[in-house]
């Protein structure tokens, strides 16, 4: 008997579910795209336990008749395409016919649907891929799909789901993005009794950004819009014999268009001073579909070249529109990856359009002065101001075709080559600048004087001191004597072991970090009441995280309470943190936690909150310190458990031992 056999339908559906349904957000994405394809103008999503217990998507779309509702749960059953040629020009968000059967195979599904021209609707219940009930009922027009107990029959998959707040954060982020892409539709997202997102229809994209993220975010973005004809980059013409066949066809539905069409780009990009630590704030939609594409991301990176430092990223929300034949969406089961027919042209079009918008928004010389801006993790999406023109003529009038043209941005002057000063074979190596050419080994015309008694070695230090330095034992910082500051940022100090350079900011940060942790353990955290409550506007993803860590924030000196739909009022904050820094600090914390894939560990949360408070309350660079203040800081640093590094892992002190100094001066 042969060993190869055909898998059962239930097993095949569960395998497909592994590709399509990765987490609750994947289910929401598939159902949301079905609602949009159905022509819905109002979509409501209800979530419980981060989507693990309940996902309900209700719309007012075209609905289904009884036969279509039954057939929709068969594999590869769809109304979006009919033949293989349709795959070359997919104009809908869904087309594979896999979502509903795969979701039904790993959950308890309840479907209610009615077409507008039908007198009654259809109710279908499916448990683990098996149909339990099909009946008629009086229902409103549209479709409502309820998913309960996701992965109830695949416990291995359920075990890998993250914390409820993490899953809710992914769902909130997904719904927010589709709400941004469809400003003419009504979106609602509810979790238990909390309205995470309510976005009624608005006139355009800028109004939607203002509605979802607020005025401050909108002011940080630059609108961008461009159009380019596809005269030379459209689909290749058919061969002559095929062209004759097309001309002879009576209906021109299958004929190729006489003109290849055009590419359009519109959306928002952030100003150069807005910098992110990763690409999570880059959102790209192609024909209304949210995608992750390396080609577009590289084009955006090139557009910001010489404007942003290479290790930070902008905030981008752009929408690309093109003929459906120019993009292949049949690449990945989850439909988040696409392939462009003319990749080079698409890359250059995005790069040049974004670069032109950036250069038009601000003078070029000011870009170079802001390269040193520090990247942040604060919420980034901020509305710009652009509503798409209704027709091609308006596009052409408002935004002429993008033409390659030299930009005035100049390449930054490369820094002088960094070399090392060599003080003999065994000497220490100190980074120096090659421009300082006077400090070099003797050249022609100079005579090397042999060592004599004019520079005798210093008296030997006690052996214990050198063993202390060579064995990397943590030295005693209590004996340090401060001499002064370097540029009001670094403390210069000495003791019997040598010369020390202390970063005053991270040193104070380490002191405050351990102090805050001890106060937190003793329930005696110092706090300060603000004169006026600080209103903090949260994104839906941040709101989900805030609900989980709010108790820990209270234990660390914060006092916050809900103030409106997505705002909180901060009344009390930790002592030492300036009011201007509180908003930035909280946004930074919430953004970090919202990107966590693992369940939030309270010990990790506590340490990260303490580190953030310490960082914002610590002594800053470029701050002159009195002698007694420097002595106090060094004494407090010596009392800490880990004085050599700050909570973020940066070094606190640098030491040049007496032994190394004498080697450098050729005394030993």
C-alpha positions in Angstrom: 0.0 0.0 0.0 1.3 3.4 -0.9 2.4 5.9 1.7 1.1 9.0 0.0 -2.6 9.9 0.6 -4.9 12.9 0.2 -5.5 14.9 3.4 -9.0 15.3 4.6 -10.8 18.7 4.1 -10.6 19.5 7.8 -6.9 18.9 8.0 -6.3 21.0 4.8 -8.3 23.9 6.2 -6.3 23.8 9.4 -3.1 23.9 7.4 -4.4 26.9 5.5 -5.4 28.5 8.7 -1.7 28.4 9.7 -1.0 30.6 6.7 -3.9 33.0 6.8 -4.9 33.1 10.5 -1.8 33.9 12.6 -3.5 35.8 15.4 -6.9 37.5 16.1 -5.8 40.6 14.1 -5.5 38.3 11.0 -9.2 37.3 11.4 -10.2 41.0 11.8 -8.2 41.8 8.7 -9.9 39.2 6.5 -13.4 40.0 7.7 -12.8 43.8 7.5 -11.6 43.4 3.9 -14.7 41.3 3.0 -16.9 44.1 4.4 -15.1 46.7 2.4 -15.4 44.6 -0.8 -19.1 44.3 -0.1 -19.5 48.0 -0.4 -20.1 48.7 3.2 -20.3 52.3 4.5 -20.6 51.4 8.2 -18.4 48.7 9.9 -18.6 47.9 13.6 -16.1 45.6 15.3 -16.6 44.1 18.8 -13.7 42.5 20.6 -13.4 40.5 23.9 -10.2 39.3 25.5 -8.1 40.6 22.7 -10.0 38.6 20.2 -9.5 35.3 21.9 -13.0 35.0 23.1 -15.0 37.1 20.7 -14.6 38.9 17.3 -17.7 40.3 15.8 -17.7 42.3 12.5 -21.0 43.8 11.4 -21.5 45.8 8.2 -24.3 47.2 6.0 -22.9 45.8 2.8 -24.6 43.9 0.0 -25.1 40.8 2.1 -25.6 37.3 0.6 -28.5 35.1 -0.4 -28.9 31.6 1.1 -27.0 29.7 -1.6 -24.1 32.1 -1.6 -23.9 32.0 2.2 -23.6 28.2 2.1 -21.1 28.2 -0.8 -18.9 30.9 0.9 -17.6 28.3 3.3 -16.3 26.0 0.6 -12.5 26.3 -0.1 -11.6 28.6 -3.0 -15.2 29.8 -3.4 -15.3 33.5 -4.2 -17.2 36.1 -6.1 -14.1 38.3 -6.8 -12.6 36.4 -9.8 -13.7 33.8 -12.3 -10.7 32.7 -14.4 -6.9 32.8 -14.4 -6.7 36.0 -16.4 -8.6 37.8 -13.6 -5.5 37.2 -11.3 -3.6 39.7 -13.5 -6.0 42.6 -12.6 -7.4 42.0 -9.1 -9.3 45.0 -8.1 -10.7 43.8 -4.7 -9.0 43.3 -1.4 -9.9 39.6 -1.2 -9.9 37.1 -4.0 -8.5 33.8 -2.8 -11.6 32.3 -1.3 -9.7 30.9 1.7 -10.5 33.2 4.6 -14.0 32.0 5.7 -13.4 28.2 5.5 -10.1 28.5 7.3 -11.4 30.8 10.0 -14.5 28.5 10.5 -12.2 25.5 10.9 -10.5 26.8 14.0 -13.4 28.6 15.7 -17.1 28.7 16.5 -18.6 30.8 13.7 -22.0 32.4 13.6 -23.1 34.1 10.3 -26.1 36.4 9.8 -26.6 37.9 6.4 -29.4 39.3 4.2 -29.3 40.8 0.7 -31.2 44.1 0.4 -33.6 42.7 -2.1 -34.4 39.6 -0.1 -37.4 39.3 2.4 -35.5 37.2 4.9 -31.9 36.5 5.8 -29.8 33.4 6.5 -28.3 32.2 9.8 -25.4 29.7 9.7 -23.5 28.2 12.6 -20.2 26.3 12.1 -18.1 24.7 14.9 -14.6 23.6 14.0 -15.5 23.4 10.3 -18.7 21.4 10.7 -22.1 23.1 9.9 -24.4 22.8 12.8 -27.4 25.0 11.8 -28.8 26.7 8.7 -32.0 28.6 9.0 -33.9 31.6 7.8 -34.5 34.7 10.0 -35.6 38.3 9.8 -32.4 40.3 9.7 -31.2 43.8 8.7 -29.5 44.2 5.3 -25.8 43.4 5.5 -23.6 40.8 7.2 -22.6 40.0 10.7 -20.0 37.4 11.5 -19.2 36.4 15.1 -16.1 34.4 15.9 -15.9 32.8 19.3 -13.2 30.7 21.0 -10.5 31.2 18.3 -8.2 28.2 18.1 -10.3 26.2 20.5 -9.6 23.0 18.6 -5.9 23.7 18.1 -4.5 24.4 21.6 -0.9 24.5 20.3 -1.8 27.6 18.2 -3.7 29.1 21.1 -0.7 28.7 23.4 1.4 31.0 21.2 -1.0 34.0 21.4 0.3 37.0 23.3 -1.3 38.9 26.1 -4.8 40.3 25.6 -3.5 43.9 25.6 -0.9 43.0 22.9 -3.5 41.3 20.7 -5.9 44.2 21.2 -3.1 46.6 20.3 -2.6 44.8 17.0 -6.3 44.9 16.2 -6.6 48.6 17.1 -3.6 49.4 14.9 -5.1 47.5 12.0 -8.5 49.1 12.2 -6.9 52.5 12.6 -5.0 52.1 9.4 -8.0 51.0 7.3 -10.0 53.9 8.8 -7.3 56.2 7.5 -7.4 54.6 4.1 -11.2 55.0 3.8 -12.2 58.4 5.2 -15.6 58.1 3.5 -16.7 55.1 5.7 -17.8 54.8 9.3 -15.6 52.6 11.5 -16.2 51.5 15.1 -14.0 49.3 17.3 -15.2 48.3 20.8 -13.5 46.2 23.4 -15.9 45.0 26.2 -17.5 48.3 27.3 -14.8 50.6 26.0 -15.0 52.4 22.6 -11.4 52.1 21.3 -12.1 53.9 18.0 -15.2 55.7 16.6 -14.5 57.4 13.3 -17.6 58.8 11.4 -17.2 59.6 7.7 -15.2 62.8 6.9 -14.4 64.8 3.8 -10.8 63.7 3.2 -7.7 62.1 4.4 -6.4 65.1 6.4 -9.7 65.4 8.2 -9.4 61.6 9.1 -5.9 62.1 10.4 -7.1 65.0 12.5 -10.1 62.9 13.7 -8.0 59.8 14.7 -4.7 61.4 15.9 -5.5 65.0 16.8 -4.3 68.4 15.7 -0.7 68.1 17.0 0.0 65.0 14.8 -1.5 66.7 11.8 0.8 69.7 12.2 3.8 67.4 12.2 3.1 66.0 8.7 3.7 67.3 5.2 1.1 66.5 2.5 2.5 64.9 -0.6 0.8 64.2 -3.9 2.0 63.4 -7.4 0.9 61.8 -10.6 2.9 60.1 -13.4 1.6 58.7 -16.7 2.4 55.2 -17.6 3.0 55.9 -21.3 6.4 54.1 -21.3 6.0 51.8 -18.3 2.6 50.2 -18.9 1.7 46.7 -19.8 3.5 45.3 -22.8 1.5 45.3 -26.0 0.2 41.9 -27.2 1.7 40.3 -30.3 0.2 41.3 -33.7 -1.9 38.1 -34.1 -3.4 38.5 -30.6 -4.0 42.2 -31.2 -6.1 41.3 -34.2 -8.2 38.9 -32.2 -8.8 41.6 -29.6 -9.8 44.1 -32.2 -12.3 41.6 -33.7 -14.0 40.9 -30.3 -17.4 42.5 -30.2 -17.3 43.5 -26.6 -14.2 45.2 -25.4 -14.3 43.9 -21.9 -11.2 41.7 -22.4 -9.4 44.2 -24.6 -6.5 46.0 -23.2 -7.0 49.8 -22.6 -5.7 52.1 -25.3 -3.6 54.0 -22.7 -1.7 52.3 -19.9 -3.1 54.6 -17.3 -1.2 56.5 -14.6 0.3 56.2 -11.1 -0.9 58.4 -8.3 0.6 59.0 -4.9 -0.9 61.0 -2.1 -0.6 61.0 1.7 1.6 62.4 4.4 5.3 62.3 5.4 6.8 63.6 8.5 9.1 66.6 8.9 12.8 65.9 9.3 12.8 66.6 13.0 10.3 63.7 13.6 12.5 60.6 13.9 11.6 57.0 14.8 13.8 54.2 16.0 12.2 51.6 13.6 10.0 51.3 10.5 6.8 50.7 12.5 5.5 54.2 11.6 5.7 53.6 7.8 2.3 52.7 6.4 1.8 52.1 2.7 -1.5 51.4 0.9 -1.6 50.2 -2.7 -5.1 50.4 -4.3 -6.5 50.5 -0.8 -4.6 47.5 0.5 -2.2 47.8 3.4 1.2 46.3 2.4 4.7 45.8 3.6 7.1 46.2 0.7 10.9 46.5 0.8 11.0 48.3 -2.5 8.8 51.2 -1.2 10.6 51.3 2.1 13.9 51.6 0.3 12.5 54.4 -1.9 11.4 56.3 1.3 14.8 55.8 2.8 16.4 57.2 -0.3 14.0 60.2 -0.2 15.2 61.1 3.3 18.9 60.5 2.5 21.0 63.4 3.8 17.9 64.6 5.7 17.6 62.0 8.4 20.5 60.2 10.1 20.9 56.7 8.6 19.7 54.8 11.8 16.4 56.6 12.2 13.2 56.5 10.2 10.4 58.9 9.3 6.6 58.7 9.8 4.9 57.9 6.5 1.3 57.4 5.5 1.0 57.2 1.7 -1.6 55.8 -0.7 -0.5 54.5 -4.1 -3.1 54.1 -6.9 -2.4 52.5 -10.2 -4.1 50.2 -12.7 -4.7 46.8 -11.2 -2.6 45.1 -13.9 0.5 47.0 -12.7 0.6 45.2 -9.4 0.5 41.5 -8.5 -1.2 40.8 -5.2 -1.2 37.0 -5.6 2.1 36.7 -3.8 1.4 35.7 -0.2 -1.7 34.1 1.4 -2.1 37.0 3.8 -2.0 39.4 0.8 0.4 41.8 2.7 3.1 41.4 0.0 2.9 42.6 -3.6 5.0 42.7 -6.7 5.1 45.7 -9.0 5.4 45.1 -12.7 7.7 48.1 -13.2 9.7 48.0 -9.9 12.4 50.6 -10.9 9.8 53.1 -12.1 7.7 52.7 -9.0 10.8 53.1 -6.8 11.9 56.3 -8.5 8.4 57.7 -8.6 8.0 57.3 -4.8 11.5 58.6 -4.1 11.3 61.6 -6.3 7.7 62.6 -5.2 8.5 62.4 -1.5 11.9 64.2 -1.9 10.2 67.0 -3.9 7.6 67.4 -1.2 10.3 67.6 1.5 12.3 70.2 -0.4 9.3 72.3 -1.2 8.2 72.3 2.5 11.5 73.6 3.9 14.7 75.3 2.6 17.5 72.8 2.0 20.1 74.4 4.4 17.8 73.8 7.4 17.7 70.1 6.7 21.4 69.6 7.4 21.1 71.5 10.7 18.6 69.0 12.0 20.4 65.7 11.2 21.6 65.6 14.8 18.0 65.5 16.1 17.5 62.6 18.5 15.1 59.8 17.5 12.1 59.3 19.7 9.5 56.7 20.3 6.6 59.1 20.7 3.4 58.7 18.7 4.2 59.7 15.2 1.2 59.6 12.8 0.0 63.1 12.5 -2.5 64.4 10.0 -1.4 66.3 7.0 -3.8 68.2 4.8 -4.8 66.6 1.5 -8.0 65.5 0.0 -7.6 63.5 -3.2 -8.9 65.1 -6.4 -11.9 63.5 -7.8 -10.8 63.0 -11.4 -7.6 62.8 -13.5 -7.9 66.3 -14.8 -7.9 67.8 -11.3 -4.8 65.6 -10.5 -2.9 66.8 -13.6 -3.8 70.4 -12.9 -2.8 70.3 -9.2 0.1 68.0 -9.4 2.1 67.9 -12.7 3.9 64.7 -13.6 7.0 64.0 -11.6 10.2 64.5 -13.6 13.6 63.5 -12.6 15.6 66.6 -11.7 18.7 67.3 -9.7 18.1 68.1 -6.1 20.0 70.9 -4.3 20.8 68.6 -1.4 24.5 68.4 -1.0 26.3 65.4 0.3 27.6 66.0 3.8 31.2 66.7 4.1 32.9 63.5 5.2 34.6 63.8 8.6 38.4 63.8 8.7 39.8 60.3 8.8 40.1 59.0 12.3 43.5 57.4 13.0 45.3 56.3 16.2 48.2 58.0 17.9 50.9 55.3 18.4 52.9 55.8 21.5 55.4 52.9 20.9 54.5 49.3 20.7 53.1 48.9 24.1 51.5 52.3 24.5 47.8 52.9 24.8 45.9 53.8 21.6 43.9 57.0 21.8 41.5 58.0 19.0 42.7 61.1 17.4 41.9 63.2 14.3 44.1 62.8 11.3 43.8 66.5 10.6 46.1 67.1 13.6 49.2 66.2 11.7 51.7 67.8 14.0 51.4 65.0 16.6 53.1 62.3 14.6 56.1 60.2 14.7 59.3 62.2 14.0 59.8 62.9 10.3 62.8 63.8 8.2 64.8 66.7 9.8 64.0 65.7 13.4 66.5 63.8 15.5 65.3 61.1 17.9 66.9 61.7 21.4 67.7 58.6 23.3 66.1 58.1 26.7 68.1 59.5 29.5 67.8 60.4 33.2 65.8 63.6 32.5 62.5 61.6 32.6 62.8 58.9 35.3 59.8 56.7 36.0 57.6 57.6 38.9 57.9 55.8 42.2 56.2 52.5 42.0 52.6 52.4 43.3 51.6 49.7 45.7 51.1 46.4 44.0 47.6 46.2 45.2 46.6 49.3 43.2 47.8 47.8 39.9 46.3 44.4 40.5 43.1 46.2 41.2 43.2 47.9 37.9 44.4 45.0 35.8 41.9 42.5 37.2 38.9 44.7 36.3 37.7 44.7 39.9 35.1 47.5 40.5 37.2 50.3 41.9 36.1 52.4 44.8 34.6 55.6 43.5 34.3 57.2 46.9 37.9 58.5 46.8 37.4 60.4 43.5 38.2 64.1 43.7 36.5 66.2 40.9 38.7 68.7 39.1 36.1 70.3 36.8 33.9 69.7 33.8 34.5 69.2 30.1 32.0 71.4 28.2 29.7 71.3 31.2 28.9 67.6 30.4 31.6 65.4 31.6 33.2 65.4 35.1 37.0 65.1 35.2 38.2 63.4 38.5 41.3 61.7 39.9 42.3 59.3 42.6 45.3 57.1 43.3 44.3 54.8 40.4 44.4 57.4 37.6 42.2 59.8 35.6 38.5 59.4 35.4 35.9 60.9 33.0 32.3 60.6 34.3 29.2 61.3 32.1 27.2 63.4 34.5 23.8 62.6 32.9 24.0 58.8 33.0 25.7 58.9 36.4 22.8 60.8 37.9 20.4 58.5 35.9 21.9 55.4 37.6 21.6 57.1 41.0 18.0 58.0 40.5 17.1 54.6 38.9 18.2 52.7 42.0 16.6 55.2 44.3 13.2 54.9 42.5 13.3 51.1 42.6 13.9 51.2 46.3 11.2 53.7 46.9 8.8 51.6 44.8 9.6 48.6 46.9 8.9 50.5 50.1 5.7 52.1 48.7 7.2 55.6 49.3 7.6 57.1 45.8 8.0 60.9 45.8 5.6 62.7 43.6 4.5 66.2 42.7 1.0 67.6 42.0 0.7 69.6 38.8 -0.8 73.1 38.9 -3.0 72.2 36.0 -3.9 68.6 34.9 -2.0 67.5 31.8 -4.3 66.1 29.0 -2.7 63.3 27.1 -4.2 62.1 23.9 -3.7 58.4 23.2 -3.9 56.3 20.0 -6.0 53.2 20.2 -3.0 51.0 20.6 -1.6 53.1 23.4 -5.0 53.1 25.1 -4.9 49.3 25.2 -1.5 49.3 26.8 -2.4 52.1 29.3 -5.2 50.1 30.6 -2.8 47.3 31.6 0.0 49.3 33.1 -2.0 52.1 34.7 -1.8 50.4 38.2 2.0 50.2 37.9 2.1 53.9 36.8 0.2 54.8 39.9 2.6 52.9 42.1 5.5 55.0 40.5 4.1 58.4 41.4 1.6 59.0 38.6 -2.1 59.8 39.1 -4.2 59.6 35.9 -7.8 59.3 35.1 -9.8 59.0 31.9 -10.8 62.3 30.3 -13.0 61.7 27.2 -12.9 58.9 24.7 -9.2 58.5 24.2 -7.6 61.0 26.6 -6.3 60.8 30.1 -5.7 63.6 32.6 -2.4 63.5 34.5 -2.8 65.2 37.9 0.3 63.9 39.7 3.7 63.0 38.4 7.0 61.7 39.8 9.1 64.3 41.6 11.9 65.8 39.6 10.4 65.4 36.1 9.6 68.7 34.4 6.0 69.2 33.3 7.2 69.6 29.7 8.8 66.1 29.8 5.9 64.2 31.2 3.9 63.9 28.0 7.0 62.9 26.0 7.9 60.3 28.6 4.5 58.7 28.8 4.2 58.5 25.0 7.6 56.9 24.8 6.7 54.3 27.4 3.4 53.4 25.9 4.9 53.1 22.4 7.6 50.8 23.7 5.1 48.5 25.4 2.7 48.5 22.4 5.5 46.9 20.3 6.1 44.1 22.8 5.4 40.7 21.3 5.6 38.9 24.6 3.2 39.2 27.5 4.1 42.2 29.6 6.1 41.2 32.6 5.5 43.5 35.6 9.1 43.4 36.7 10.2 44.5 33.3 7.5 47.1 33.2 8.6 48.4 36.6 12.2 48.6 35.6 11.4 50.4 32.3 9.2 53.0 34.0 11.9 53.6 36.6 14.5 54.0 33.9 12.4 56.5 32.0 11.7 58.6 35.1 15.4 58.6 36.0 16.4 59.6 32.4 14.0 62.5 32.3 14.7 63.7 35.8 18.5 63.4 35.7 21.1 66.2 35.3 21.4 67.1 31.7 24.5 67.7 29.6 25.7 71.2 29.1 24.8 71.9 32.7 27.5 73.6 34.8 27.9 72.0 38.3 29.4 73.5 41.4 32.2 71.7 43.2 30.0 70.5 46.0 27.4 69.2 43.5 30.1 67.2 41.6 31.4 65.7 44.9 27.8 64.8 45.9 27.2 63.1 42.6 30.4 61.0 42.7 29.7 60.0 46.3 26.1 58.9 45.5 27.3 57.0 42.4 29.8 55.1 44.6 26.9 53.9 46.7 25.0 52.3 43.9 25.0 48.6 43.1 26.0 49.0 39.5 27.9 52.3 39.1 29.6 51.4 35.8 26.6 51.5 33.4 23.3 53.4 33.2 19.9 51.6 33.1 20.0 51.7 29.3 23.5 50.0 29.1 25.6 53.0 28.3 28.9 53.4 30.2 29.0 55.8 33.1 32.8 56.2 33.6 36.0 55.9 31.6 39.3 55.4 33.4 42.9 55.9 32.4 45.1 54.1 35.0 48.4 55.4 36.1 50.1 52.5 34.5 48.7 53.4 31.1 49.5 57.1 31.5 53.1 56.3 32.3 53.3 54.0 29.3 52.0 56.8 27.1 54.7 59.2 28.4 57.4 56.5 28.0 58.2 56.4 31.7 57.9 52.6 31.9 
